[in-house]
Amino acid sequence: AESSTDQRDLEQWKGDIGEERAGVTWAALGVCGNFYQGVGIVFRYMSQGKHAEARELMYSGALLFFSHNQQNSAADLSMLVLESLEKSDAKVADDLLENLAKLFSLMDPNSPERVAFVSRALKWSSGGSGKLGHPKLHQLLAITLWKEQNYSESRYHFLHSTDGEGCANMLVEYSSSRGYRSEVDMFVAQAVLQFLCLKNKTSASVVFTTYTQKHPSIEKGPPFVQPLLNFIWFLLLAVDGGKLTVFTVLCEQYQPSLKRDPMYNEYLDRIGQLFFGVPPKQSSSYGGLLGNLLNSLMGTGEDDDTEDGQEDSSPIELD
């Protein structure tokens, strides 16, 4: 028999949205009816072109499934929410992105359904442009993953958002809890270089300023005690100036610091192309897995005339 709390939940929801829609809720709590009957209602709405009504039913039902730890059924409904968005002419809007992020946050972090869900959600949010997903959705996903202390995946999504401040705060926590004190400068250097490779100068600058101000192990600057931080500071100034000679001298003078990570010079090659007019190399000096990583980060297209932010659709992978 159902609990009195479950029954109250059912009656309240039934009163809010109507008896027919409550079928999915009944199935979610295992009180009466069945899941497939509820899904049948959803498909009837969709076949009639009532996508908004179908989404409302599926979203509300999924939330209730999650609240009663019915992960599989909740994930099924979440995928149906996406299917409705894909089949309808719904425009990308903040409320829809927030709903998708909410569903993502409630899914089991280790479930394969979550991986499939986020991939399809990002694809839909790109509006069919072939880009990597809407910056707002990336930001919301990054925040959820940060709360789960999945710092690496959180960093990936922050890089594709425009939230440099949020990224910096996450990196401070990541560095403080998981990193070595000797690598405190490397956490932010990587983020700045990758933001620049994605042509997002604004977020690159914000993540650097916020991180260096808030990290407890970094003394106030500039100038900084760590040479690598001074290099990043000078690089951001050089990017604004756009003078190749300044960029070249800067990279030469800081080679000892740049050799700490073999990826730094590869990132700088791309930054030289994007901001200082350096012609691209004829061929990469790397092959295999590392070469694939660089290609996915930096892209292989020739369209480099986009403005600051998300217009560059080059994928980026993180270690």
CORGIPE-V431170 format. One record per run of one state. SS is the DSSP state (h for helix, s for strand, l for the rest). FROM is the first residue (numbers start at 1). TO is the last residue. If there is no record, write none. Layout:
ss: (SS & SS)
from: (FROM & FROM)
to: (TO & TO)
This chain:
ss: (l & h & l & h & l & h & l & h & l & h & l & h & l & h & l & h & l & h & l & h & l & h & l & h & l & h & l & h & l & h & l & h & l & h & l)
from: (1 & 4 & 18 & 22 & 30 & 35 & 48 & 51 & 68 & 71 & 88 & 94 & 107 & 112 & 126 & 135 & 148 & 151 & 160 & 164 & 179 & 181 & 198 & 201 & 215 & 227 & 242 & 244 & 254 & 255 & 259 & 263 & 277 & 288 & 299)
to: (3 & 17 & 21 & 29 & 34 & 47 & 50 & 67 & 70 & 87 & 93 & 106 & 111 & 125 & 134 & 147 & 150 & 159 & 163 & 178 & 180 & 197 & 200 & 214 & 226 & 241 & 243 & 253 & 254 & 258 & 262 & 276 & 287 & 298 & 319)
